[in-house]
Amino acid sequence: MTTLLLLDNIRIDSEFFLFDKIMKYMKKKTGIINFLHETKTELKKVSWPTKKETLRHTALIIVISVALATFIGLVDYIFTIGLDKLISLK
């Protein structure tokens, strides 16, 4: 037995709404599954670096980071000394 809803004098079958909601959910689910499948397929096409390349690039990043931090620290130290001398001139 189906229930009927009255909306502005229009009779609408409630089973249609339930079916419609189920179909929308299934389309969303299929969309998510399709997205994951396509993502997996695309990731197989990626040219991944070797372990040696990864280690070399990691070491390079660490060296550059330490060098930059040292440079910025030295510039800050020089400016601090300069400002201290400038302030002590009064």
Buried (B, 14 or more C-beta within 10 A) or exposed (E): EEEEEEEEEEEEEEEEEEEEEEEEEEEEEEEEEEEEEEEEEEEEEEEEEEEEEEEEEEEEEEEEEEEEEEEEEEEEEEEEEEEEEEEEEE
